[in-house]
Each structure stands twice: as C-alpha cells, then as structure tokens.
C-alpha cells in the first residue's frame, strides 16, 4: 500500500510552524537541556516523570487512575496521536468522520492506512453554530462502518461538541 502511494505522488506529513517567537522561559529551558546533555530523542511513548504527572492530575481532578507505564501515551503532537489512534482502532476500509475544515495531514493518514474519510461541517461563526443542525448532520453521516470521529478544534467548540455527543447518547438510550 505505501509503495503504491509513494509511486503516485509524494507523501506530505505536514507540521505547523508557530506564528510567534518561542517564549523566553522555554528558550532558556532548551538551552539548559542542551548544556546538561539532554540532546537525544526521548522515549516515543513519553518520558516517565511526565506520564506520572499526567496520572496525578487525572487522579486529582477526575478521580481516575491509569498505569503511567502502559496506559498513558504522550506524543509529540496531535498528528502523531491521531495516526497512532487510527492504526490502533481501525481496520482497512473502516470509515472515519472528519470535520471540515481539516488539516490536510488527516486525509493523507487515512488514505495511507486504506481507510475512508467521511466529511462533516463545523460552523465556526458565533451566529452560525446550531447544536441541532450540527447534531443532525453528524447523525446523518454515522453508519456501521464509522469507527472514529476526529475532533480537533478550539476548546469552546469541543465543549459544544461534547454536549452534542452526550445528546446523541441520550437519544440512543
């Protein structure tokens, strides 16, 4: 599959470059890390102290506990996390709901894995957002082949989306 895609066209796994300078405190941390010899790649699953800290926050704020070694994964960005999730939870020919607009890397990942993207729209304007319209559009796209809904947008939209999902769950019960 990969060789076939590579013959047809190059693969682009895009990264976003921030539009602002790195904050001074973060720059100093990077310089100190270099000076102390931390110049190699970290564990691709995340460094243990960070995973332990995430577990403590989850325990304190949500009263849930996970095994930091086997149940918490820290990635280098959302694209890596989405790709790992697609590999782990889907099979060839499964369908993935993808919001529009979307990062172009989502479609490339889905295509690379021989999955199918099914698109839905997210209205971003303040006056355009209607939970009922959004819910009805999502509901019309869901079928037995849908395995994942990609949700990757600002927190305020995520909160509205979560309410929508909860509404859908209540609808099915």
N, C-alpha and C positions, 0 to 999 in steps of 0.2 A: 504493500500500500504506500509506504513512504517513498520508495524509489519511483513509483509511478507518478506521484505528486511532484517530486523533485524534477522529473524529466519534463513535465508540462510547464512548470513555472517555478520560480524561486519561492522559498518559504520565508515569510516575514513574521517573526515573533516580536512585535513592536513593544517598545518601552516608552514611557512618558518621561520627558525631562522637565523638572520643575521650572516654573516661570519666575522663581525668586532665588536669591542667594541663600546658601546654607547658613543657618543661624550660627553666630559666633561660638556659642556654647557647644554645639555639635561639632564644629570645626576643631575646637580645642580637644574634644574627646577623641576625634580621629587622629590628631597629631600625637596625643598621649598613647593611644593604642599602637601606633607605628613605633614610637620610641620604646615601648615596652615589649616589642617583638610580636605583637599580635597582627601578623601580616599574611596569614594563611586563611583559606576558606574555612568557615565554621561548619559545624555539623549541618547537613542539609535538612535535618528534622528540627533544628533549633537547638540552641545551647541550653543545657540542663538548668542553670540558675534562672533563666528567663521562663522556661516551661514551669518550673516550680513556683515562680512568682505569679504566673497566669493562673495556676491551680489555686493559689491562696486567694487571689481576687475573686475567682469563681466561687470558692467556698464561702468567703465573707459576704459577697454581695448577692449571690444566687442560691447559696446553701446547697451547692452540688460539688462533688469532688471527683476528680479524674486522676488516673495514673499518669504523672508527667512524662514517664519514660515511654509509655505505649499508647496513650490516648490523647495527648496534646501534640499538635504539629504546628511549628512556626515556619512560615515560608518567607521568601524574600520579596513577596508582593502578591497582589490579588491574582495576577495571571497564572503564577505558579500554583496557587491554591486552587484555582478553577480547573486547571489542567489535571492536577492530581485527583481532584474530585470526579472529573469526567472519566478518568481512567478507572478509578476505584468503583464507581457506582453505575456505570453504564456499559452497555454491550453494543457491538456493531448493529447499525440500523435503528437503535433507540432514537427517540426524538427529545430535543432539548428546547424549552421555551426560552427565547432570548428577547430582551426588551430592545426597542428602537427609541432613540439612537443607542448604538452599542460600540464598544471598542472593536476594531477590525480583527484583533487577535482572537476574539471569541470564535468567530466563524472559521478562521483558519485552524484552530484547535479542533473544533467539531468536525470539520472536513477531514483533517488528518486522521482522526480516530474512526472515520466511517460512520459518523452519526449524522442526524439530520436536524438542522436548525428550523424552528418554527417561531415566527416573529409575532410580537405583540407590542403595542404602543404604550408609552408612558407620557401622559400630558404633563409638562413641566411648569407651565404658566400658572399663576395663582388662581386666575379665573377659569382656567381650563380643567382643573382637577375635579373629577366627579367619581367618588368611590364606586357608585353603582355602575356607571359606564365602564369603568376600568374592570370591575368585577365581572360584568357581563362579557367583555371582550376576552378576558382570561378564561372564563368558564367555557366559552365557545371554542377555545383552542385546545383544551385538555381532552385527551383521549387515552386509550390504554397503552399507547407507545411512548407517551411523555414520561420521562424519568426524572428530569431536573428542571427547575425554573431558575434561570440565572437572574439574580437580584444584585445589582451593583450600582448604586446611586446614592445621592446625599441622604443623610440621616432623616431629615424631615420626610422625604419620600418613602424611606424604608419604614418609618413608623406607620405611615398611611398604608403601605403595602402589607405590613404585618397585620394591621386591623382588617384588611381585606381578606387575608388568608384565614384569620380567625372567623370572619363572617362566613367564608366558604365552608370551613369545618362545621360550624353550627348548621349551615344549610344542609350538609350531608347527613347529619345526625337525626 
